[in-house]
Amino acid sequence: MYEFDWSSIPGALPFLWDGMKISLEITLLSVVVGIVWGTLLAMMRLSSIKPLSLFAAGYVNLFRAVPLVMVLLWFFLIVPKFIEQLFNLPPGTDLRLTSAMIGFALFESAYYSEIIRAGIQSVPKGQMAACQALGMNYTQSMRLVILPQAFRNMIPLLLTQAIILFQDTSLVYVSALADFFGAAYKVGDRDGRLVEMLLFAGAVYFVLCFAASTLVKRLQKKYHPA
């Protein structure tokens, strides 16, 4: 019968914390870029200008049709070489974190775009008509009237997507980047206590995501009372 030994966890906490910081950095940057770029994509997709609408639709459909792990592999193989040439960096520069952040941000933008597009469409059309009657152009109407209302409705969904993104950061193992999950795996493999370390990592993910999900539910009740 397998005997559990948790003694390697206390000594590994600094290394695990460094991995957690990488996971949080990727999550935070991807959320910020995802919301900003996703908002622009949503506005382009709703635009009456055909080329912009087609570009946004193609972008969203492409990234939503491809597995995230494949996207990360693409960026792990392509982005470092491109950045090295663009900034004249020495060959072999470690750009794994940069590649992961770019890959996650562009991938998540497609999902945030659909959430934001739905949020914009949830605002009554009369609001846009009122803005036009007041002499506002499309950009002013979106920035001052439509988007503030849409984001208020979207807060629970945006936060839920951020939780999913945090969980997905474990996929950066494909580039051997030591995020939280990668750090736990390396420590467990080194100490011969892989089961214990993966159980501990799973427990940490559960506690953090459960707490965040509880917060989302409270916000949802606040903004969308039954």
C-alpha positions, 0 to 999 in steps of 0.5 A: 500500500502506498505511503504518503510522505508530505515532508518535501512540501515545506522546503519546496514552498519558495520554489512553488511560490515562484511558479505561482507568480509566473502563473499569476503574471500570465493570467493578469497580462492575458486578462488585461490584453484579452479584454482590451483587444477583445473589446476592439474585436467585438466592436469590429465584428459589430461594425458595418464596415465589412473588412473589419467585421470579416477580420474580427470574425475570422480571428475569433473563429480561428482561435476558438477552433484551435486547441490552446496547447497547439497555440502555445506550441506555435508561439513557443516555436515562432515568437522567440525567433521573431523577437530575437530578429526584431530586437537583435537579441543574442540567440538562445535568449530565454523568451518562454515566458514572453511567448506564453504571455503572447499566446495566452493573450491572443487566444483569450482575446477571442473568447473575451471578444464573444463575451463583450459582443454579447454584452454590447448586444444586451444593451437596449438599441434605444441607447444607441439611438439616443446617443445619435440623437444627441450628436455623438458619433459611434466611438463616443457612443460606445465609450461613454454610454454603451460599453459602461453598461455592457461591462457592468452586465459582463463582470461575472462572465469576465471573471469566470473566464479569468478563472478558467484562464488561471487553470489553463496556465498549467498548459505552459508545461509544453515549453518547460516553463516552471509555472506553479504546476510545472514547479510542483511536478519538478519537485515531485519528480526530483524527490520521488514524491510526485503523487503528493506534490500533484495532490498539493498543487490540485488542492491549491488550484481548488482553493483559489478557484473555489474562492474566486468562483464564490466571489463571482457568484456574489457579484452576479447576485449583486448585479443580476438579482433574481 
